[in-house]
């Protein structure tokens, strides 16, 4: 995300992410530890504009209450689910998925508000874009975070990792 907290421009473009350069920042190692990716419909629609399916053969769950067309995806393992975050987590757990990568602004916000995220890894790109789609939105209560680590990279990327506190922070 940009330093000012945006994951995309208002038109959903991601061009500013290049401000951090092309250096590795641990994403490949992280992605290798993931069992399944959960994204929302809007993120799915943006990903379809990339030309190639970026998730490889990793199972991807697209959240949407309306029918989706997966015919353009070549070589991917994609399915659709709908429901509340706790229901989705329950279904994934039943299928023995343990490490879920939740991606997409609204999806992250919904899962965080529902208490279904236990760890955040936030990578900030050294750019301010002023406006866009925020990573975080309104929450029903404060969410306590425990800092685990912060790493910086040559291109200016700064990555912070947090565990979600099990207790609510007083309001």
PyMOL CGO cylinders between C-alpha atoms (Angstrom):
from pymol import cmd
from pymol.cgo import CYLINDER

trace = [
    CYLINDER, 0.00, 0.00, 0.00, 1.04, 3.64, -0.30, 0.3, 1, 1, 1, 1, 1, 1,
    CYLINDER, 1.04, 3.64, -0.30, 2.45, 5.29, 2.84, 0.3, 1, 1, 1, 1, 1, 1,
    CYLINDER, 2.45, 5.29, 2.84, -0.85, 7.16, 3.17, 0.3, 1, 1, 1, 1, 1, 1,
    CYLINDER, -0.85, 7.16, 3.17, -2.77, 3.87, 3.37, 0.3, 1, 1, 1, 1, 1, 1,
    CYLINDER, -2.77, 3.87, 3.37, -4.17, 3.24, -0.11, 0.3, 1, 1, 1, 1, 1, 1,
    CYLINDER, -4.17, 3.24, -0.11, -4.08, -0.14, -1.86, 0.3, 1, 1, 1, 1, 1, 1,
    CYLINDER, -4.08, -0.14, -1.86, -5.23, 1.18, -5.25, 0.3, 1, 1, 1, 1, 1, 1,
    CYLINDER, -5.23, 1.18, -5.25, -6.19, 4.39, -6.97, 0.3, 1, 1, 1, 1, 1, 1,
    CYLINDER, -6.19, 4.39, -6.97, -9.89, 5.24, -7.17, 0.3, 1, 1, 1, 1, 1, 1,
    CYLINDER, -9.89, 5.24, -7.17, -9.96, 3.74, -10.69, 0.3, 1, 1, 1, 1, 1, 1,
    CYLINDER, -9.96, 3.74, -10.69, -8.47, 0.51, -9.21, 0.3, 1, 1, 1, 1, 1, 1,
    CYLINDER, -8.47, 0.51, -9.21, -5.09, 0.96, -10.94, 0.3, 1, 1, 1, 1, 1, 1,
    CYLINDER, -5.09, 0.96, -10.94, -1.95, -0.13, -9.09, 0.3, 1, 1, 1, 1, 1, 1,
    CYLINDER, -1.95, -0.13, -9.09, 0.74, 1.75, -11.02, 0.3, 1, 1, 1, 1, 1, 1,
    CYLINDER, 0.74, 1.75, -11.02, 2.12, 3.45, -7.89, 0.3, 1, 1, 1, 1, 1, 1,
    CYLINDER, 2.12, 3.45, -7.89, 3.22, 0.10, -6.46, 0.3, 1, 1, 1, 1, 1, 1,
    CYLINDER, 3.22, 0.10, -6.46, 6.24, 0.25, -8.78, 0.3, 1, 1, 1, 1, 1, 1,
    CYLINDER, 6.24, 0.25, -8.78, 7.65, 3.06, -6.58, 0.3, 1, 1, 1, 1, 1, 1,
    CYLINDER, 7.65, 3.06, -6.58, 9.22, 0.37, -4.40, 0.3, 1, 1, 1, 1, 1, 1,
    CYLINDER, 9.22, 0.37, -4.40, 11.20, -1.16, -7.25, 0.3, 1, 1, 1, 1, 1, 1,
    CYLINDER, 11.20, -1.16, -7.25, 11.21, -4.82, -8.20, 0.3, 1, 1, 1, 1, 1, 1,
    CYLINDER, 11.21, -4.82, -8.20, 13.23, -6.16, -5.27, 0.3, 1, 1, 1, 1, 1, 1,
    CYLINDER, 13.23, -6.16, -5.27, 12.05, -9.21, -3.40, 0.3, 1, 1, 1, 1, 1, 1,
    CYLINDER, 12.05, -9.21, -3.40, 10.53, -8.41, -0.04, 0.3, 1, 1, 1, 1, 1, 1,
    CYLINDER, 10.53, -8.41, -0.04, 9.71, -11.88, 1.19, 0.3, 1, 1, 1, 1, 1, 1,
    CYLINDER, 9.71, -11.88, 1.19, 6.48, -12.26, -0.73, 0.3, 1, 1, 1, 1, 1, 1,
    CYLINDER, 6.48, -12.26, -0.73, 7.49, -15.47, -2.48, 0.3, 1, 1, 1, 1, 1, 1,
    CYLINDER, 7.49, -15.47, -2.48, 8.37, -17.14, 0.82, 0.3, 1, 1, 1, 1, 1, 1,
    CYLINDER, 8.37, -17.14, 0.82, 5.12, -15.91, 2.39, 0.3, 1, 1, 1, 1, 1, 1,
    CYLINDER, 5.12, -15.91, 2.39, 3.05, -17.02, -0.60, 0.3, 1, 1, 1, 1, 1, 1,
    CYLINDER, 3.05, -17.02, -0.60, 4.66, -20.44, -0.48, 0.3, 1, 1, 1, 1, 1, 1,
    CYLINDER, 4.66, -20.44, -0.48, 3.33, -20.88, 3.06, 0.3, 1, 1, 1, 1, 1, 1,
    CYLINDER, 3.33, -20.88, 3.06, -0.26, -20.07, 2.05, 0.3, 1, 1, 1, 1, 1, 1,
    CYLINDER, -0.26, -20.07, 2.05, -2.80, -22.87, 1.59, 0.3, 1, 1, 1, 1, 1, 1,
    CYLINDER, -2.80, -22.87, 1.59, -5.54, -20.81, -0.08, 0.3, 1, 1, 1, 1, 1, 1,
    CYLINDER, -5.54, -20.81, -0.08, -6.19, -17.24, -1.24, 0.3, 1, 1, 1, 1, 1, 1,
    CYLINDER, -6.19, -17.24, -1.24, -9.49, -15.49, -0.48, 0.3, 1, 1, 1, 1, 1, 1,
    CYLINDER, -9.49, -15.49, -0.48, -10.35, -12.41, -2.53, 0.3, 1, 1, 1, 1, 1, 1,
    CYLINDER, -10.35, -12.41, -2.53, -13.45, -10.35, -3.12, 0.3, 1, 1, 1, 1, 1, 1,
    CYLINDER, -13.45, -10.35, -3.12, -15.24, -9.91, -6.42, 0.3, 1, 1, 1, 1, 1, 1,
    CYLINDER, -15.24, -9.91, -6.42, -13.82, -6.43, -7.07, 0.3, 1, 1, 1, 1, 1, 1,
    CYLINDER, -13.82, -6.43, -7.07, -10.26, -7.64, -6.53, 0.3, 1, 1, 1, 1, 1, 1,
    CYLINDER, -10.26, -7.64, -6.53, -10.99, -10.61, -8.79, 0.3, 1, 1, 1, 1, 1, 1,
    CYLINDER, -10.99, -10.61, -8.79, -12.20, -8.26, -11.54, 0.3, 1, 1, 1, 1, 1, 1,
    CYLINDER, -12.20, -8.26, -11.54, -9.00, -6.18, -11.23, 0.3, 1, 1, 1, 1, 1, 1,
    CYLINDER, -9.00, -6.18, -11.23, -6.83, -9.32, -11.32, 0.3, 1, 1, 1, 1, 1, 1,
    CYLINDER, -6.83, -9.32, -11.32, -8.52, -10.40, -14.55, 0.3, 1, 1, 1, 1, 1, 1,
    CYLINDER, -8.52, -10.40, -14.55, -7.12, -7.25, -16.22, 0.3, 1, 1, 1, 1, 1, 1,
    CYLINDER, -7.12, -7.25, -16.22, -3.52, -8.39, -15.52, 0.3, 1, 1, 1, 1, 1, 1,
    CYLINDER, -3.52, -8.39, -15.52, -3.54, -10.71, -18.54, 0.3, 1, 1, 1, 1, 1, 1,
    CYLINDER, -3.54, -10.71, -18.54, -2.00, -13.69, -16.73, 0.3, 1, 1, 1, 1, 1, 1,
    CYLINDER, -2.00, -13.69, -16.73, -3.39, -15.40, -13.66, 0.3, 1, 1, 1, 1, 1, 1,
    CYLINDER, -3.39, -15.40, -13.66, -0.99, -14.36, -10.84, 0.3, 1, 1, 1, 1, 1, 1,
    CYLINDER, -0.99, -14.36, -10.84, -1.95, -17.08, -8.34, 0.3, 1, 1, 1, 1, 1, 1,
    CYLINDER, -1.95, -17.08, -8.34, -0.61, -20.08, -10.25, 0.3, 1, 1, 1, 1, 1, 1,
    CYLINDER, -0.61, -20.08, -10.25, -2.16, -23.36, -9.11, 0.3, 1, 1, 1, 1, 1, 1,
    CYLINDER, -2.16, -23.36, -9.11, -2.84, -22.08, -5.58, 0.3, 1, 1, 1, 1, 1, 1,
    CYLINDER, -2.84, -22.08, -5.58, -6.56, -22.49, -4.74, 0.3, 1, 1, 1, 1, 1, 1,
    CYLINDER, -6.56, -22.49, -4.74, -8.37, -19.15, -4.93, 0.3, 1, 1, 1, 1, 1, 1,
    CYLINDER, -8.37, -19.15, -4.93, -11.77, -18.47, -3.40, 0.3, 1, 1, 1, 1, 1, 1,
    CYLINDER, -11.77, -18.47, -3.40, -13.63, -15.50, -4.86, 0.3, 1, 1, 1, 1, 1, 1,
    CYLINDER, -13.63, -15.50, -4.86, -16.32, -14.09, -2.58, 0.3, 1, 1, 1, 1, 1, 1,
    CYLINDER, -16.32, -14.09, -2.58, -19.47, -12.97, -4.35, 0.3, 1, 1, 1, 1, 1, 1,
    CYLINDER, -19.47, -12.97, -4.35, -23.18, -13.43, -3.96, 0.3, 1, 1, 1, 1, 1, 1,
    CYLINDER, -23.18, -13.43, -3.96, -23.75, -13.21, -7.72, 0.3, 1, 1, 1, 1, 1, 1,
    CYLINDER, -23.75, -13.21, -7.72, -22.58, -15.71, -10.38, 0.3, 1, 1, 1, 1, 1, 1,
    CYLINDER, -22.58, -15.71, -10.38, -19.05, -15.23, -11.73, 0.3, 1, 1, 1, 1, 1, 1,
    CYLINDER, -19.05, -15.23, -11.73, -17.46, -16.32, -14.99, 0.3, 1, 1, 1, 1, 1, 1,
    CYLINDER, -17.46, -16.32, -14.99, -14.16, -18.17, -14.49, 0.3, 1, 1, 1, 1, 1, 1,
    CYLINDER, -14.16, -18.17, -14.49, -13.75, -19.19, -18.15, 0.3, 1, 1, 1, 1, 1, 1,
    CYLINDER, -13.75, -19.19, -18.15, -10.94, -16.67, -18.80, 0.3, 1, 1, 1, 1, 1, 1,
    CYLINDER, -10.94, -16.67, -18.80, -8.70, -18.24, -16.15, 0.3, 1, 1, 1, 1, 1, 1,
    CYLINDER, -8.70, -18.24, -16.15, -6.13, -20.59, -17.61, 0.3, 1, 1, 1, 1, 1, 1,
    CYLINDER, -6.13, -20.59, -17.61, -4.47, -23.07, -15.24, 0.3, 1, 1, 1, 1, 1, 1,
    CYLINDER, -4.47, -23.07, -15.24, -5.95, -21.62, -12.07, 0.3, 1, 1, 1, 1, 1, 1,
    CYLINDER, -5.95, -21.62, -12.07, -7.91, -23.38, -9.35, 0.3, 1, 1, 1, 1, 1, 1,
    CYLINDER, -7.91, -23.38, -9.35, -10.77, -20.99, -8.65, 0.3, 1, 1, 1, 1, 1, 1,
    CYLINDER, -10.77, -20.99, -8.65, -14.14, -21.30, -6.98, 0.3, 1, 1, 1, 1, 1, 1,
    CYLINDER, -14.14, -21.30, -6.98, -16.80, -19.02, -5.61, 0.3, 1, 1, 1, 1, 1, 1,
    CYLINDER, -16.80, -19.02, -5.61, -18.17, -18.75, -2.07, 0.3, 1, 1, 1, 1, 1, 1,
    CYLINDER, -18.17, -18.75, -2.07, -20.50, -16.38, -0.31, 0.3, 1, 1, 1, 1, 1, 1,
    CYLINDER, -20.50, -16.38, -0.31, -21.42, -15.79, 3.29, 0.3, 1, 1, 1, 1, 1, 1,
    CYLINDER, -21.42, -15.79, 3.29, -20.15, -14.08, 6.40, 0.3, 1, 1, 1, 1, 1, 1,
    CYLINDER, -20.15, -14.08, 6.40, -16.42, -14.21, 7.16, 0.3, 1, 1, 1, 1, 1, 1,
    CYLINDER, -16.42, -14.21, 7.16, -16.85, -16.68, 10.05, 0.3, 1, 1, 1, 1, 1, 1,
    CYLINDER, -16.85, -16.68, 10.05, -18.82, -19.01, 7.75, 0.3, 1, 1, 1, 1, 1, 1,
    CYLINDER, -18.82, -19.01, 7.75, -16.13, -18.79, 5.07, 0.3, 1, 1, 1, 1, 1, 1,
    CYLINDER, -16.13, -18.79, 5.07, -13.41, -19.53, 7.64, 0.3, 1, 1, 1, 1, 1, 1,
    CYLINDER, -13.41, -19.53, 7.64, -15.43, -22.49, 8.90, 0.3, 1, 1, 1, 1, 1, 1,
    CYLINDER, -15.43, -22.49, 8.90, -15.76, -23.91, 5.38, 0.3, 1, 1, 1, 1, 1, 1,
    CYLINDER, -15.76, -23.91, 5.38, -12.04, -23.46, 4.73, 0.3, 1, 1, 1, 1, 1, 1,
    CYLINDER, -12.04, -23.46, 4.73, -11.14, -25.04, 8.07, 0.3, 1, 1, 1, 1, 1, 1,
    CYLINDER, -11.14, -25.04, 8.07, -13.40, -28.01, 7.31, 0.3, 1, 1, 1, 1, 1, 1,
    CYLINDER, -13.40, -28.01, 7.31, -11.42, -28.47, 4.10, 0.3, 1, 1, 1, 1, 1, 1,
    CYLINDER, -11.42, -28.47, 4.10, -8.21, -28.38, 6.21, 0.3, 1, 1, 1, 1, 1, 1,
    CYLINDER, -8.21, -28.38, 6.21, -6.91, -25.06, 4.86, 0.3, 1, 1, 1, 1, 1, 1,
    CYLINDER, -6.91, -25.06, 4.86, -4.87, -23.57, 7.69, 0.3, 1, 1, 1, 1, 1, 1,
    CYLINDER, -4.87, -23.57, 7.69, -2.98, -20.55, 6.29, 0.3, 1, 1, 1, 1, 1, 1,
    CYLINDER, -2.98, -20.55, 6.29, -5.38, -18.29, 4.41, 0.3, 1, 1, 1, 1, 1, 1,
    CYLINDER, -5.38, -18.29, 4.41, -4.18, -15.21, 2.52, 0.3, 1, 1, 1, 1, 1, 1,
    CYLINDER, -4.18, -15.21, 2.52, -7.04, -12.67, 2.58, 0.3, 1, 1, 1, 1, 1, 1,
    CYLINDER, -7.04, -12.67, 2.58, -6.65, -9.99, -0.10, 0.3, 1, 1, 1, 1, 1, 1,
    CYLINDER, -6.65, -9.99, -0.10, -8.70, -7.03, -1.29, 0.3, 1, 1, 1, 1, 1, 1,
    CYLINDER, -8.70, -7.03, -1.29, -9.75, -3.94, 0.64, 0.3, 1, 1, 1, 1, 1, 1,
    CYLINDER, -9.75, -3.94, 0.64, -13.37, -4.72, 1.43, 0.3, 1, 1, 1, 1, 1, 1,
    CYLINDER, -13.37, -4.72, 1.43, -12.64, -8.39, 2.07, 0.3, 1, 1, 1, 1, 1, 1,
    CYLINDER, -12.64, -8.39, 2.07, -9.83, -7.56, 4.50, 0.3, 1, 1, 1, 1, 1, 1,
    CYLINDER, -9.83, -7.56, 4.50, -12.05, -5.00, 6.23, 0.3, 1, 1, 1, 1, 1, 1,
    CYLINDER, -12.05, -5.00, 6.23, -14.92, -7.50, 6.62, 0.3, 1, 1, 1, 1, 1, 1,
    CYLINDER, -14.92, -7.50, 6.62, -12.69, -10.31, 7.91, 0.3, 1, 1, 1, 1, 1, 1,
    CYLINDER, -12.69, -10.31, 7.91, -10.89, -7.95, 10.31, 0.3, 1, 1, 1, 1, 1, 1,
    CYLINDER, -10.89, -7.95, 10.31, -14.18, -6.56, 11.69, 0.3, 1, 1, 1, 1, 1, 1,
    CYLINDER, -14.18, -6.56, 11.69, -15.43, -10.13, 12.19, 0.3, 1, 1, 1, 1, 1, 1,
    CYLINDER, -15.43, -10.13, 12.19, -12.31, -11.13, 14.12, 0.3, 1, 1, 1, 1, 1, 1,
    CYLINDER, -12.31, -11.13, 14.12, -11.25, -13.60, 11.41, 0.3, 1, 1, 1, 1, 1, 1,
    CYLINDER, -11.25, -13.60, 11.41, -7.72, -12.29, 10.87, 0.3, 1, 1, 1, 1, 1, 1,
    CYLINDER, -7.72, -12.29, 10.87, -4.97, -13.16, 13.33, 0.3, 1, 1, 1, 1, 1, 1,
    CYLINDER, -4.97, -13.16, 13.33, -1.94, -11.62, 11.58, 0.3, 1, 1, 1, 1, 1, 1,
    CYLINDER, -1.94, -11.62, 11.58, -1.31, -8.59, 9.38, 0.3, 1, 1, 1, 1, 1, 1,
    CYLINDER, -1.31, -8.59, 9.38, 1.71, -8.12, 7.14, 0.3, 1, 1, 1, 1, 1, 1,
    CYLINDER, 1.71, -8.12, 7.14, 1.59, -4.61, 5.71, 0.3, 1, 1, 1, 1, 1, 1,
    CYLINDER, 1.59, -4.61, 5.71, 4.10, -3.49, 3.10, 0.3, 1, 1, 1, 1, 1, 1,
    CYLINDER, 4.10, -3.49, 3.10, 4.26, 0.25, 2.48, 0.3, 1, 1, 1, 1, 1, 1,
    CYLINDER, 4.26, 0.25, 2.48, 5.56, 1.59, -0.84, 0.3, 1, 1, 1, 1, 1, 1,
    CYLINDER, 5.56, 1.59, -0.84, 7.46, 4.91, -0.57, 0.3, 1, 1, 1, 1, 1, 1,
    CYLINDER, 7.46, 4.91, -0.57, 4.85, 7.10, -2.24, 0.3, 1, 1, 1, 1, 1, 1,
    CYLINDER, 4.85, 7.10, -2.24, 1.92, 9.28, -1.19, 0.3, 1, 1, 1, 1, 1, 1,
    CYLINDER, 1.92, 9.28, -1.19, -0.97, 9.18, -3.66, 0.3, 1, 1, 1, 1, 1, 1,
    CYLINDER, -0.97, 9.18, -3.66, -3.39, 11.43, -1.76, 0.3, 1, 1, 1, 1, 1, 1,
    CYLINDER, -3.39, 11.43, -1.76, -6.57, 9.52, -2.47, 0.3, 1, 1, 1, 1, 1, 1,
    CYLINDER, -6.57, 9.52, -2.47, -7.58, 6.02, -3.40, 0.3, 1, 1, 1, 1, 1, 1,
    CYLINDER, -7.58, 6.02, -3.40, -9.05, 2.81, -2.01, 0.3, 1, 1, 1, 1, 1, 1,
    CYLINDER, -9.05, 2.81, -2.01, -8.01, 2.48, 1.64, 0.3, 1, 1, 1, 1, 1, 1,
    CYLINDER, -8.01, 2.48, 1.64, -6.73, -0.74, 3.16, 0.3, 1, 1, 1, 1, 1, 1,
    CYLINDER, -6.73, -0.74, 3.16, -8.67, -0.13, 6.34, 0.3, 1, 1, 1, 1, 1, 1,
    CYLINDER, -8.67, -0.13, 6.34, -12.15, 1.20, 6.93, 0.3, 1, 1, 1, 1, 1, 1,
    CYLINDER, -12.15, 1.20, 6.93, -14.61, 1.59, 9.79, 0.3, 1, 1, 1, 1, 1, 1,
    CYLINDER, -14.61, 1.59, 9.79, -14.45, -1.04, 12.52, 0.3, 1, 1, 1, 1, 1, 1,
    CYLINDER, -14.45, -1.04, 12.52, -17.08, -1.92, 15.15, 0.3, 1, 1, 1, 1, 1, 1,
    CYLINDER, -17.08, -1.92, 15.15, -14.37, -1.60, 17.84, 0.3, 1, 1, 1, 1, 1, 1,
    CYLINDER, -14.37, -1.60, 17.84, -10.68, -0.89, 18.19, 0.3, 1, 1, 1, 1, 1, 1,
    CYLINDER, -10.68, -0.89, 18.19, -8.43, -3.76, 17.18, 0.3, 1, 1, 1, 1, 1, 1,
    CYLINDER, -8.43, -3.76, 17.18, -5.31, -4.18, 19.31, 0.3, 1, 1, 1, 1, 1, 1,
    CYLINDER, -5.31, -4.18, 19.31, -2.13, -5.10, 17.48, 0.3, 1, 1, 1, 1, 1, 1,
    CYLINDER, -2.13, -5.10, 17.48, 1.08, -6.62, 18.81, 0.3, 1, 1, 1, 1, 1, 1,
    CYLINDER, 1.08, -6.62, 18.81, 4.13, -5.63, 16.78, 0.3, 1, 1, 1, 1, 1, 1,
    CYLINDER, 4.13, -5.63, 16.78, 6.11, -8.66, 15.64, 0.3, 1, 1, 1, 1, 1, 1,
    CYLINDER, 6.11, -8.66, 15.64, 8.69, -7.20, 13.25, 0.3, 1, 1, 1, 1, 1, 1,
    CYLINDER, 8.69, -7.20, 13.25, 9.47, -4.37, 10.87, 0.3, 1, 1, 1, 1, 1, 1,
    CYLINDER, 9.47, -4.37, 10.87, 11.79, -4.77, 7.90, 0.3, 1, 1, 1, 1, 1, 1,
    CYLINDER, 11.79, -4.77, 7.90, 13.02, -2.19, 5.42, 0.3, 1, 1, 1, 1, 1, 1,
    CYLINDER, 13.02, -2.19, 5.42, 14.31, -2.83, 1.92, 0.3, 1, 1, 1, 1, 1, 1,
    CYLINDER, 14.31, -2.83, 1.92, 16.73, -1.02, -0.40, 0.3, 1, 1, 1, 1, 1, 1,
    CYLINDER, 16.73, -1.02, -0.40, 13.99, 0.29, -2.69, 0.3, 1, 1, 1, 1, 1, 1,
    CYLINDER, 13.99, 0.29, -2.69, 12.34, 2.04, 0.27, 0.3, 1, 1, 1, 1, 1, 1,
    CYLINDER, 12.34, 2.04, 0.27, 9.66, -0.54, 1.04, 0.3, 1, 1, 1, 1, 1, 1,
    CYLINDER, 9.66, -0.54, 1.04, 8.86, -0.90, 4.73, 0.3, 1, 1, 1, 1, 1, 1,
    CYLINDER, 8.86, -0.90, 4.73, 7.07, -4.03, 5.90, 0.3, 1, 1, 1, 1, 1, 1,
    CYLINDER, 7.07, -4.03, 5.90, 5.51, -4.38, 9.33, 0.3, 1, 1, 1, 1, 1, 1,
    CYLINDER, 5.51, -4.38, 9.33, 4.05, -7.52, 10.80, 0.3, 1, 1, 1, 1, 1, 1,
    CYLINDER, 4.05, -7.52, 10.80, 1.47, -7.55, 13.59, 0.3, 1, 1, 1, 1, 1, 1,
    CYLINDER, 1.47, -7.55, 13.59, -0.47, -10.16, 15.50, 0.3, 1, 1, 1, 1, 1, 1,
    CYLINDER, -0.47, -10.16, 15.50, -4.06, -9.27, 16.21, 0.3, 1, 1, 1, 1, 1, 1,
    CYLINDER, -4.06, -9.27, 16.21, -4.65, -8.97, 19.95, 0.3, 1, 1, 1, 1, 1, 1,
    CYLINDER, -4.65, -8.97, 19.95, -7.21, -11.30, 21.44, 0.3, 1, 1, 1, 1, 1, 1,
    CYLINDER, -7.21, -11.30, 21.44, -8.53, -8.54, 23.68, 0.3, 1, 1, 1, 1, 1, 1,
    CYLINDER, -8.53, -8.54, 23.68, -10.34, -5.46, 22.49, 0.3, 1, 1, 1, 1, 1, 1,
    CYLINDER, -10.34, -5.46, 22.49, -8.67, -2.14, 23.09, 0.3, 1, 1, 1, 1, 1, 1,
    CYLINDER, -8.67, -2.14, 23.09, -10.85, 0.14, 25.20, 0.3, 1, 1, 1, 1, 1, 1,
    CYLINDER, -10.85, 0.14, 25.20, -12.65, 2.83, 23.23, 0.3, 1, 1, 1, 1, 1, 1,
]
cmd.load_cgo(trace, "trace")
